[in-house]
């Protein structure tokens, strides 16, 4: 298995369906909401994952929020975190993963 991969078309929601459902996704997941899901793609800049309970929604956790001592979650891993932004231009829910939170 390669270290990085785009979401498999069989695993990822249809881009047109994601765009059509975007207003409902934003409404269902306000900033600060806690979400969970399963990793469907890994890139050098972060991981993509299905958002549980929200049809046609994709989360993205970018490495800018990842501590340097951690690694990207594996494909198929279950992740959870907080919604920190709605990227309207590409219909992605930006998430800071719980496992990436720095304890103070």
Phi and psi restraints in degrees (range 20) as a CNS / XPLOR table:
assign (resid 1 and name C) (resid 2 and name N)
       (resid 2 and name CA) (resid 2 and name C) 1.0 -69.9 20.0 2
assign (resid 2 and name N) (resid 2 and name CA)
       (resid 2 and name C) (resid 3 and name N) 1.0 154.9 20.0 2
assign (resid 2 and name C) (resid 3 and name N)
       (resid 3 and name CA) (resid 3 and name C) 1.0 -63.6 20.0 2
assign (resid 3 and name N) (resid 3 and name CA)
       (resid 3 and name C) (resid 4 and name N) 1.0 -39.1 20.0 2
assign (resid 3 and name C) (resid 4 and name N)
       (resid 4 and name CA) (resid 4 and name C) 1.0 -120.1 20.0 2
assign (resid 4 and name N) (resid 4 and name CA)
       (resid 4 and name C) (resid 5 and name N) 1.0 145.4 20.0 2
assign (resid 4 and name C) (resid 5 and name N)
       (resid 5 and name CA) (resid 5 and name C) 1.0 -156.7 20.0 2
assign (resid 5 and name N) (resid 5 and name CA)
       (resid 5 and name C) (resid 6 and name N) 1.0 147.4 20.0 2
assign (resid 5 and name C) (resid 6 and name N)
       (resid 6 and name CA) (resid 6 and name C) 1.0 -79.7 20.0 2
assign (resid 6 and name N) (resid 6 and name CA)
       (resid 6 and name C) (resid 7 and name N) 1.0 156.1 20.0 2
assign (resid 6 and name C) (resid 7 and name N)
       (resid 7 and name CA) (resid 7 and name C) 1.0 -57.0 20.0 2
assign (resid 7 and name N) (resid 7 and name CA)
       (resid 7 and name C) (resid 8 and name N) 1.0 132.1 20.0 2
assign (resid 7 and name C) (resid 8 and name N)
       (resid 8 and name CA) (resid 8 and name C) 1.0 -62.3 20.0 2
assign (resid 8 and name N) (resid 8 and name CA)
       (resid 8 and name C) (resid 9 and name N) 1.0 135.2 20.0 2
assign (resid 8 and name C) (resid 9 and name N)
       (resid 9 and name CA) (resid 9 and name C) 1.0 -56.7 20.0 2
assign (resid 9 and name N) (resid 9 and name CA)
       (resid 9 and name C) (resid 10 and name N) 1.0 -30.0 20.0 2
assign (resid 9 and name C) (resid 10 and name N)
       (resid 10 and name CA) (resid 10 and name C) 1.0 -72.3 20.0 2
assign (resid 10 and name N) (resid 10 and name CA)
       (resid 10 and name C) (resid 11 and name N) 1.0 -23.9 20.0 2
assign (resid 10 and name C) (resid 11 and name N)
       (resid 11 and name CA) (resid 11 and name C) 1.0 -96.0 20.0 2
assign (resid 11 and name N) (resid 11 and name CA)
       (resid 11 and name C) (resid 12 and name N) 1.0 -31.4 20.0 2
assign (resid 11 and name C) (resid 12 and name N)
       (resid 12 and name CA) (resid 12 and name C) 1.0 -87.5 20.0 2
assign (resid 12 and name N) (resid 12 and name CA)
       (resid 12 and name C) (resid 13 and name N) 1.0 144.5 20.0 2
assign (resid 12 and name C) (resid 13 and name N)
       (resid 13 and name CA) (resid 13 and name C) 1.0 -63.5 20.0 2
assign (resid 13 and name N) (resid 13 and name CA)
       (resid 13 and name C) (resid 14 and name N) 1.0 156.5 20.0 2
assign (resid 13 and name C) (resid 14 and name N)
       (resid 14 and name CA) (resid 14 and name C) 1.0 -64.8 20.0 2
assign (resid 14 and name N) (resid 14 and name CA)
       (resid 14 and name C) (resid 15 and name N) 1.0 131.0 20.0 2
assign (resid 14 and name C) (resid 15 and name N)
       (resid 15 and name CA) (resid 15 and name C) 1.0 -55.2 20.0 2
assign (resid 15 and name N) (resid 15 and name CA)
       (resid 15 and name C) (resid 16 and name N) 1.0 -37.4 20.0 2
assign (resid 15 and name C) (resid 16 and name N)
       (resid 16 and name CA) (resid 16 and name C) 1.0 -66.3 20.0 2
assign (resid 16 and name N) (resid 16 and name CA)
       (resid 16 and name C) (resid 17 and name N) 1.0 -38.7 20.0 2
assign (resid 16 and name C) (resid 17 and name N)
       (resid 17 and name CA) (resid 17 and name C) 1.0 -68.0 20.0 2
assign (resid 17 and name N) (resid 17 and name CA)
       (resid 17 and name C) (resid 18 and name N) 1.0 -38.1 20.0 2
assign (resid 17 and name C) (resid 18 and name N)
       (resid 18 and name CA) (resid 18 and name C) 1.0 -60.4 20.0 2
assign (resid 18 and name N) (resid 18 and name CA)
       (resid 18 and name C) (resid 19 and name N) 1.0 -48.0 20.0 2
assign (resid 18 and name C) (resid 19 and name N)
       (resid 19 and name CA) (resid 19 and name C) 1.0 -64.1 20.0 2
assign (resid 19 and name N) (resid 19 and name CA)
       (resid 19 and name C) (resid 20 and name N) 1.0 -41.8 20.0 2
assign (resid 19 and name C) (resid 20 and name N)
       (resid 20 and name CA) (resid 20 and name C) 1.0 -64.8 20.0 2
assign (resid 20 and name N) (resid 20 and name CA)
       (resid 20 and name C) (resid 21 and name N) 1.0 -36.3 20.0 2
assign (resid 20 and name C) (resid 21 and name N)
       (resid 21 and name CA) (resid 21 and name C) 1.0 -88.4 20.0 2
assign (resid 21 and name N) (resid 21 and name CA)
       (resid 21 and name C) (resid 22 and name N) 1.0 -3.0 20.0 2
assign (resid 21 and name C) (resid 22 and name N)
       (resid 22 and name CA) (resid 22 and name C) 1.0 -53.9 20.0 2
assign (resid 22 and name N) (resid 22 and name CA)
       (resid 22 and name C) (resid 23 and name N) 1.0 -48.4 20.0 2
assign (resid 22 and name C) (resid 23 and name N)
       (resid 23 and name CA) (resid 23 and name C) 1.0 -57.4 20.0 2
assign (resid 23 and name N) (resid 23 and name CA)
       (resid 23 and name C) (resid 24 and name N) 1.0 -39.3 20.0 2
assign (resid 23 and name C) (resid 24 and name N)
       (resid 24 and name CA) (resid 24 and name C) 1.0 -69.1 20.0 2
assign (resid 24 and name N) (resid 24 and name CA)
       (resid 24 and name C) (resid 25 and name N) 1.0 -35.8 20.0 2
assign (resid 24 and name C) (resid 25 and name N)
       (resid 25 and name CA) (resid 25 and name C) 1.0 -63.5 20.0 2
assign (resid 25 and name N) (resid 25 and name CA)
       (resid 25 and name C) (resid 26 and name N) 1.0 -48.3 20.0 2
assign (resid 25 and name C) (resid 26 and name N)
       (resid 26 and name CA) (resid 26 and name C) 1.0 -60.8 20.0 2
assign (resid 26 and name N) (resid 26 and name CA)
       (resid 26 and name C) (resid 27 and name N) 1.0 -41.7 20.0 2
assign (resid 26 and name C) (resid 27 and name N)
       (resid 27 and name CA) (resid 27 and name C) 1.0 -64.3 20.0 2
assign (resid 27 and name N) (resid 27 and name CA)
       (resid 27 and name C) (resid 28 and name N) 1.0 -39.7 20.0 2
assign (resid 27 and name C) (resid 28 and name N)
       (resid 28 and name CA) (resid 28 and name C) 1.0 -75.1 20.0 2
assign (resid 28 and name N) (resid 28 and name CA)
       (resid 28 and name C) (resid 29 and name N) 1.0 -22.4 20.0 2
assign (resid 28 and name C) (resid 29 and name N)
       (resid 29 and name CA) (resid 29 and name C) 1.0 -127.7 20.0 2
assign (resid 29 and name N) (resid 29 and name CA)
       (resid 29 and name C) (resid 30 and name N) 1.0 71.0 20.0 2
assign (resid 29 and name C) (resid 30 and name N)
       (resid 30 and name CA) (resid 30 and name C) 1.0 -64.9 20.0 2
assign (resid 30 and name N) (resid 30 and name CA)
       (resid 30 and name C) (resid 31 and name N) 1.0 160.8 20.0 2
assign (resid 30 and name C) (resid 31 and name N)
       (resid 31 and name CA) (resid 31 and name C) 1.0 -53.9 20.0 2
assign (resid 31 and name N) (resid 31 and name CA)
       (resid 31 and name C) (resid 32 and name N) 1.0 138.4 20.0 2
assign (resid 31 and name C) (resid 32 and name N)
       (resid 32 and name CA) (resid 32 and name C) 1.0 93.0 20.0 2
assign (resid 32 and name N) (resid 32 and name CA)
       (resid 32 and name C) (resid 33 and name N) 1.0 -11.5 20.0 2
assign (resid 32 and name C) (resid 33 and name N)
       (resid 33 and name CA) (resid 33 and name C) 1.0 -63.9 20.0 2
assign (resid 33 and name N) (resid 33 and name CA)
       (resid 33 and name C) (resid 34 and name N) 1.0 147.2 20.0 2
assign (resid 33 and name C) (resid 34 and name N)
       (resid 34 and name CA) (resid 34 and name C) 1.0 -96.4 20.0 2
assign (resid 34 and name N) (resid 34 and name CA)
       (resid 34 and name C) (resid 35 and name N) 1.0 129.3 20.0 2
assign (resid 34 and name C) (resid 35 and name N)
       (resid 35 and name CA) (resid 35 and name C) 1.0 -128.9 20.0 2
assign (resid 35 and name N) (resid 35 and name CA)
       (resid 35 and name C) (resid 36 and name N) 1.0 163.3 20.0 2
assign (resid 35 and name C) (resid 36 and name N)
       (resid 36 and name CA) (resid 36 and name C) 1.0 -143.9 20.0 2
assign (resid 36 and name N) (resid 36 and name CA)
       (resid 36 and name C) (resid 37 and name N) 1.0 165.8 20.0 2
assign (resid 36 and name C) (resid 37 and name N)
       (resid 37 and name CA) (resid 37 and name C) 1.0 177.4 20.0 2
assign (resid 37 and name N) (resid 37 and name CA)
       (resid 37 and name C) (resid 38 and name N) 1.0 -173.5 20.0 2
assign (resid 37 and name C) (resid 38 and name N)
       (resid 38 and name CA) (resid 38 and name C) 1.0 -117.4 20.0 2
assign (resid 38 and name N) (resid 38 and name CA)
       (resid 38 and name C) (resid 39 and name N) 1.0 133.6 20.0 2
assign (resid 38 and name C) (resid 39 and name N)
       (resid 39 and name CA) (resid 39 and name C) 1.0 -66.2 20.0 2
assign (resid 39 and name N) (resid 39 and name CA)
       (resid 39 and name C) (resid 40 and name N) 1.0 126.7 20.0 2
assign (resid 39 and name C) (resid 40 and name N)
       (resid 40 and name CA) (resid 40 and name C) 1.0 -117.2 20.0 2
assign (resid 40 and name N) (resid 40 and name CA)
       (resid 40 and name C) (resid 41 and name N) 1.0 -7.5 20.0 2
assign (resid 40 and name C) (resid 41 and name N)
       (resid 41 and name CA) (resid 41 and name C) 1.0 -163.1 20.0 2
assign (resid 41 and name N) (resid 41 and name CA)
       (resid 41 and name C) (resid 42 and name N) 1.0 147.8 20.0 2
assign (resid 41 and name C) (resid 42 and name N)
       (resid 42 and name CA) (resid 42 and name C) 1.0 -129.8 20.0 2
assign (resid 42 and name N) (resid 42 and name CA)
       (resid 42 and name C) (resid 43 and name N) 1.0 134.9 20.0 2
assign (resid 42 and name C) (resid 43 and name N)
       (resid 43 and name CA) (resid 43 and name C) 1.0 -135.5 20.0 2
assign (resid 43 and name N) (resid 43 and name CA)
       (resid 43 and name C) (resid 44 and name N) 1.0 163.8 20.0 2
assign (resid 43 and name C) (resid 44 and name N)
       (resid 44 and name CA) (resid 44 and name C) 1.0 -58.1 20.0 2
assign (resid 44 and name N) (resid 44 and name CA)
       (resid 44 and name C) (resid 45 and name N) 1.0 -23.0 20.0 2
assign (resid 44 and name C) (resid 45 and name N)
       (resid 45 and name CA) (resid 45 and name C) 1.0 -94.5 20.0 2
assign (resid 45 and name N) (resid 45 and name CA)
       (resid 45 and name C) (resid 46 and name N) 1.0 -6.6 20.0 2
assign (resid 45 and name C) (resid 46 and name N)
       (resid 46 and name CA) (resid 46 and name C) 1.0 156.8 20.0 2
assign (resid 46 and name N) (resid 46 and name CA)
       (resid 46 and name C) (resid 47 and name N) 1.0 -168.5 20.0 2
assign (resid 46 and name C) (resid 47 and name N)
       (resid 47 and name CA) (resid 47 and name C) 1.0 -121.8 20.0 2
assign (resid 47 and name N) (resid 47 and name CA)
       (resid 47 and name C) (resid 48 and name N) 1.0 144.3 20.0 2
assign (resid 47 and name C) (resid 48 and name N)
       (resid 48 and name CA) (resid 48 and name C) 1.0 -100.7 20.0 2
assign (resid 48 and name N) (resid 48 and name CA)
       (resid 48 and name C) (resid 49 and name N) 1.0 143.3 20.0 2
assign (resid 48 and name C) (resid 49 and name N)
       (resid 49 and name CA) (resid 49 and name C) 1.0 -150.5 20.0 2
assign (resid 49 and name N) (resid 49 and name CA)
       (resid 49 and name C) (resid 50 and name N) 1.0 149.6 20.0 2
assign (resid 49 and name C) (resid 50 and name N)
       (resid 50 and name CA) (resid 50 and name C) 1.0 -66.7 20.0 2
assign (resid 50 and name N) (resid 50 and name CA)
       (resid 50 and name C) (resid 51 and name N) 1.0 139.8 20.0 2
assign (resid 50 and name C) (resid 51 and name N)
       (resid 51 and name CA) (resid 51 and name C) 1.0 -95.6 20.0 2
assign (resid 51 and name N) (resid 51 and name CA)
       (resid 51 and name C) (resid 52 and name N) 1.0 119.2 20.0 2
assign (resid 51 and name C) (resid 52 and name N)
       (resid 52 and name CA) (resid 52 and name C) 1.0 -58.8 20.0 2
assign (resid 52 and name N) (resid 52 and name CA)
       (resid 52 and name C) (resid 53 and name N) 1.0 134.5 20.0 2
assign (resid 52 and name C) (resid 53 and name N)
       (resid 53 and name CA) (resid 53 and name C) 1.0 78.4 20.0 2
assign (resid 53 and name N) (resid 53 and name CA)
       (resid 53 and name C) (resid 54 and name N) 1.0 1.7 20.0 2
assign (resid 53 and name C) (resid 54 and name N)
       (resid 54 and name CA) (resid 54 and name C) 1.0 -127.4 20.0 2
assign (resid 54 and name N) (resid 54 and name CA)
       (resid 54 and name C) (resid 55 and name N) 1.0 98.0 20.0 2
assign (resid 54 and name C) (resid 55 and name N)
       (resid 55 and name CA) (resid 55 and name C) 1.0 -58.9 20.0 2
assign (resid 55 and name N) (resid 55 and name CA)
       (resid 55 and name C) (resid 56 and name N) 1.0 143.4 20.0 2
assign (resid 55 and name C) (resid 56 and name N)
       (resid 56 and name CA) (resid 56 and name C) 1.0 58.2 20.0 2
assign (resid 56 and name N) (resid 56 and name CA)
       (resid 56 and name C) (resid 57 and name N) 1.0 37.4 20.0 2
assign (resid 56 and name C) (resid 57 and name N)
       (resid 57 and name CA) (resid 57 and name C) 1.0 -123.2 20.0 2
assign (resid 57 and name N) (resid 57 and name CA)
       (resid 57 and name C) (resid 58 and name N) 1.0 140.0 20.0 2
assign (resid 57 and name C) (resid 58 and name N)
       (resid 58 and name CA) (resid 58 and name C) 1.0 -125.1 20.0 2
assign (resid 58 and name N) (resid 58 and name CA)
       (resid 58 and name C) (resid 59 and name N) 1.0 132.2 20.0 2
assign (resid 58 and name C) (resid 59 and name N)
       (resid 59 and name CA) (resid 59 and name C) 1.0 -98.5 20.0 2
assign (resid 59 and name N) (resid 59 and name CA)
       (resid 59 and name C) (resid 60 and name N) 1.0 153.1 20.0 2
assign (resid 59 and name C) (resid 60 and name N)
       (resid 60 and name CA) (resid 60 and name C) 1.0 -134.5 20.0 2
assign (resid 60 and name N) (resid 60 and name CA)
       (resid 60 and name C) (resid 61 and name N) 1.0 124.5 20.0 2
assign (resid 60 and name C) (resid 61 and name N)
       (resid 61 and name CA) (resid 61 and name C) 1.0 -107.6 20.0 2
assign (resid 61 and name N) (resid 61 and name CA)
       (resid 61 and name C) (resid 62 and name N) 1.0 112.2 20.0 2
assign (resid 61 and name C) (resid 62 and name N)
       (resid 62 and name CA) (resid 62 and name C) 1.0 -86.9 20.0 2
assign (resid 62 and name N) (resid 62 and name CA)
       (resid 62 and name C) (resid 63 and name N) 1.0 150.7 20.0 2
assign (resid 62 and name C) (resid 63 and name N)
       (resid 63 and name CA) (resid 63 and name C) 1.0 -68.7 20.0 2
assign (resid 63 and name N) (resid 63 and name CA)
       (resid 63 and name C) (resid 64 and name N) 1.0 -13.2 20.0 2
assign (resid 63 and name C) (resid 64 and name N)
       (resid 64 and name CA) (resid 64 and name C) 1.0 -60.4 20.0 2
assign (resid 64 and name N) (resid 64 and name CA)
       (resid 64 and name C) (resid 65 and name N) 1.0 -22.3 20.0 2
assign (resid 64 and name C) (resid 65 and name N)
       (resid 65 and name CA) (resid 65 and name C) 1.0 -99.7 20.0 2
assign (resid 65 and name N) (resid 65 and name CA)
       (resid 65 and name C) (resid 66 and name N) 1.0 2.3 20.0 2
assign (resid 65 and name C) (resid 66 and name N)
       (resid 66 and name CA) (resid 66 and name C) 1.0 -95.6 20.0 2
assign (resid 66 and name N) (resid 66 and name CA)
       (resid 66 and name C) (resid 67 and name N) 1.0 127.5 20.0 2
assign (resid 66 and name C) (resid 67 and name N)
       (resid 67 and name CA) (resid 67 and name C) 1.0 -59.7 20.0 2
assign (resid 67 and name N) (resid 67 and name CA)
       (resid 67 and name C) (resid 68 and name N) 1.0 145.2 20.0 2
assign (resid 67 and name C) (resid 68 and name N)
       (resid 68 and name CA) (resid 68 and name C) 1.0 -63.5 20.0 2
assign (resid 68 and name N) (resid 68 and name CA)
       (resid 68 and name C) (resid 69 and name N) 1.0 -19.6 20.0 2
assign (resid 68 and name C) (resid 69 and name N)
       (resid 69 and name CA) (resid 69 and name C) 1.0 -83.8 20.0 2
assign (resid 69 and name N) (resid 69 and name CA)
       (resid 69 and name C) (resid 70 and name N) 1.0 -2.7 20.0 2
assign (resid 69 and name C) (resid 70 and name N)
       (resid 70 and name CA) (resid 70 and name C) 1.0 -108.0 20.0 2
assign (resid 70 and name N) (resid 70 and name CA)
       (resid 70 and name C) (resid 71 and name N) 1.0 167.6 20.0 2
assign (resid 70 and name C) (resid 71 and name N)
       (resid 71 and name CA) (resid 71 and name C) 1.0 -121.1 20.0 2
assign (resid 71 and name N) (resid 71 and name CA)
       (resid 71 and name C) (resid 72 and name N) 1.0 161.8 20.0 2
assign (resid 71 and name C) (resid 72 and name N)
       (resid 72 and name CA) (resid 72 and name C) 1.0 -64.7 20.0 2
assign (resid 72 and name N) (resid 72 and name CA)
       (resid 72 and name C) (resid 73 and name N) 1.0 141.7 20.0 2
assign (resid 72 and name C) (resid 73 and name N)
       (resid 73 and name CA) (resid 73 and name C) 1.0 -62.2 20.0 2
assign (resid 73 and name N) (resid 73 and name CA)
       (resid 73 and name C) (resid 74 and name N) 1.0 151.4 20.0 2
assign (resid 73 and name C) (resid 74 and name N)
       (resid 74 and name CA) (resid 74 and name C) 1.0 -75.0 20.0 2
assign (resid 74 and name N) (resid 74 and name CA)
       (resid 74 and name C) (resid 75 and name N) 1.0 157.6 20.0 2
assign (resid 74 and name C) (resid 75 and name N)
       (resid 75 and name CA) (resid 75 and name C) 1.0 -55.7 20.0 2
assign (resid 75 and name N) (resid 75 and name CA)
       (resid 75 and name C) (resid 76 and name N) 1.0 134.9 20.0 2
assign (resid 75 and name C) (resid 76 and name N)
       (resid 76 and name CA) (resid 76 and name C) 1.0 87.8 20.0 2
assign (resid 76 and name N) (resid 76 and name CA)
       (resid 76 and name C) (resid 77 and name N) 1.0 -11.1 20.0 2
assign (resid 76 and name C) (resid 77 and name N)
       (resid 77 and name CA) (resid 77 and name C) 1.0 -68.2 20.0 2
assign (resid 77 and name N) (resid 77 and name CA)
       (resid 77 and name C) (resid 78 and name N) 1.0 147.6 20.0 2
assign (resid 77 and name C) (resid 78 and name N)
       (resid 78 and name CA) (resid 78 and name C) 1.0 -89.2 20.0 2
assign (resid 78 and name N) (resid 78 and name CA)
       (resid 78 and name C) (resid 79 and name N) 1.0 131.1 20.0 2
assign (resid 78 and name C) (resid 79 and name N)
       (resid 79 and name CA) (resid 79 and name C) 1.0 -128.2 20.0 2
assign (resid 79 and name N) (resid 79 and name CA)
       (resid 79 and name C) (resid 80 and name N) 1.0 161.6 20.0 2
assign (resid 79 and name C) (resid 80 and name N)
       (resid 80 and name CA) (resid 80 and name C) 1.0 -146.7 20.0 2
assign (resid 80 and name N) (resid 80 and name CA)
       (resid 80 and name C) (resid 81 and name N) 1.0 153.5 20.0 2
assign (resid 80 and name C) (resid 81 and name N)
       (resid 81 and name CA) (resid 81 and name C) 1.0 -178.0 20.0 2
assign (resid 81 and name N) (resid 81 and name CA)
       (resid 81 and name C) (resid 82 and name N) 1.0 -168.0 20.0 2
assign (resid 81 and name C) (resid 82 and name N)
       (resid 82 and name CA) (resid 82 and name C) 1.0 -110.2 20.0 2
assign (resid 82 and name N) (resid 82 and name CA)
       (resid 82 and name C) (resid 83 and name N) 1.0 135.3 20.0 2
assign (resid 82 and name C) (resid 83 and name N)
       (resid 83 and name CA) (resid 83 and name C) 1.0 -69.1 20.0 2
assign (resid 83 and name N) (resid 83 and name CA)
       (resid 83 and name C) (resid 84 and name N) 1.0 123.2 20.0 2
assign (resid 83 and name C) (resid 84 and name N)
       (resid 84 and name CA) (resid 84 and name C) 1.0 -115.2 20.0 2
assign (resid 84 and name N) (resid 84 and name CA)
       (resid 84 and name C) (resid 85 and name N) 1.0 -12.5 20.0 2
assign (resid 84 and name C) (resid 85 and name N)
       (resid 85 and name CA) (resid 85 and name C) 1.0 -168.3 20.0 2
assign (resid 85 and name N) (resid 85 and name CA)
       (resid 85 and name C) (resid 86 and name N) 1.0 152.6 20.0 2
assign (resid 85 and name C) (resid 86 and name N)
       (resid 86 and name CA) (resid 86 and name C) 1.0 -113.7 20.0 2
assign (resid 86 and name N) (resid 86 and name CA)
       (resid 86 and name C) (resid 87 and name N) 1.0 114.5 20.0 2
assign (resid 86 and name C) (resid 87 and name N)
       (resid 87 and name CA) (resid 87 and name C) 1.0 -88.6 20.0 2
assign (resid 87 and name N) (resid 87 and name CA)
       (resid 87 and name C) (resid 88 and name N) 1.0 90.5 20.0 2
assign (resid 87 and name C) (resid 88 and name N)
       (resid 88 and name CA) (resid 88 and name C) 1.0 -61.1 20.0 2
assign (resid 88 and name N) (resid 88 and name CA)
       (resid 88 and name C) (resid 89 and name N) 1.0 -34.2 20.0 2
assign (resid 88 and name C) (resid 89 and name N)
       (resid 89 and name CA) (resid 89 and name C) 1.0 -64.5 20.0 2
assign (resid 89 and name N) (resid 89 and name CA)
       (resid 89 and name C) (resid 90 and name N) 1.0 -26.8 20.0 2
assign (resid 89 and name C) (resid 90 and name N)
       (resid 90 and name CA) (resid 90 and name C) 1.0 -131.8 20.0 2
assign (resid 90 and name N) (resid 90 and name CA)
       (resid 90 and name C) (resid 91 and name N) 1.0 14.0 20.0 2
assign (resid 90 and name C) (resid 91 and name N)
       (resid 91 and name CA) (resid 91 and name C) 1.0 55.4 20.0 2
assign (resid 91 and name N) (resid 91 and name CA)
       (resid 91 and name C) (resid 92 and name N) 1.0 48.7 20.0 2
assign (resid 91 and name C) (resid 92 and name N)
       (resid 92 and name CA) (resid 92 and name C) 1.0 -118.9 20.0 2
assign (resid 92 and name N) (resid 92 and name CA)
       (resid 92 and name C) (resid 93 and name N) 1.0 141.7 20.0 2
assign (resid 92 and name C) (resid 93 and name N)
       (resid 93 and name CA) (resid 93 and name C) 1.0 -93.7 20.0 2
assign (resid 93 and name N) (resid 93 and name CA)
       (resid 93 and name C) (resid 94 and name N) 1.0 115.1 20.0 2
assign (resid 93 and name C) (resid 94 and name N)
       (resid 94 and name CA) (resid 94 and name C) 1.0 -84.3 20.0 2
assign (resid 94 and name N) (resid 94 and name CA)
       (resid 94 and name C) (resid 95 and name N) 1.0 132.8 20.0 2
assign (resid 94 and name C) (resid 95 and name N)
       (resid 95 and name CA) (resid 95 and name C) 1.0 -132.4 20.0 2
assign (resid 95 and name N) (resid 95 and name CA)
       (resid 95 and name C) (resid 96 and name N) 1.0 139.0 20.0 2
assign (resid 95 and name C) (resid 96 and name N)
       (resid 96 and name CA) (resid 96 and name C) 1.0 -98.9 20.0 2
assign (resid 96 and name N) (resid 96 and name CA)
       (resid 96 and name C) (resid 97 and name N) 1.0 116.0 20.0 2
assign (resid 96 and name C) (resid 97 and name N)
       (resid 97 and name CA) (resid 97 and name C) 1.0 -68.4 20.0 2
assign (resid 97 and name N) (resid 97 and name CA)
       (resid 97 and name C) (resid 98 and name N) 1.0 142.5 20.0 2
assign (resid 97 and name C) (resid 98 and name N)
       (resid 98 and name CA) (resid 98 and name C) 1.0 -56.7 20.0 2
assign (resid 98 and name N) (resid 98 and name CA)
       (resid 98 and name C) (resid 99 and name N) 1.0 -41.2 20.0 2
assign (resid 98 and name C) (resid 99 and name N)
       (resid 99 and name CA) (resid 99 and name C) 1.0 -68.4 20.0 2
assign (resid 99 and name N) (resid 99 and name CA)
       (resid 99 and name C) (resid 100 and name N) 1.0 -13.8 20.0 2
assign (resid 99 and name C) (resid 100 and name N)
       (resid 100 and name CA) (resid 100 and name C) 1.0 -96.1 20.0 2
assign (resid 100 and name N) (resid 100 and name CA)
       (resid 100 and name C) (resid 101 and name N) 1.0 -2.3 20.0 2
assign (resid 100 and name C) (resid 101 and name N)
       (resid 101 and name CA) (resid 101 and name C) 1.0 -68.9 20.0 2
assign (resid 101 and name N) (resid 101 and name CA)
       (resid 101 and name C) (resid 102 and name N) 1.0 136.3 20.0 2
assign (resid 101 and name C) (resid 102 and name N)
       (resid 102 and name CA) (resid 102 and name C) 1.0 -92.2 20.0 2
assign (resid 102 and name N) (resid 102 and name CA)
       (resid 102 and name C) (resid 103 and name N) 1.0 125.6 20.0 2
assign (resid 102 and name C) (resid 103 and name N)
       (resid 103 and name CA) (resid 103 and name C) 1.0 -75.9 20.0 2
assign (resid 103 and name N) (resid 103 and name CA)
       (resid 103 and name C) (resid 104 and name N) 1.0 136.6 20.0 2
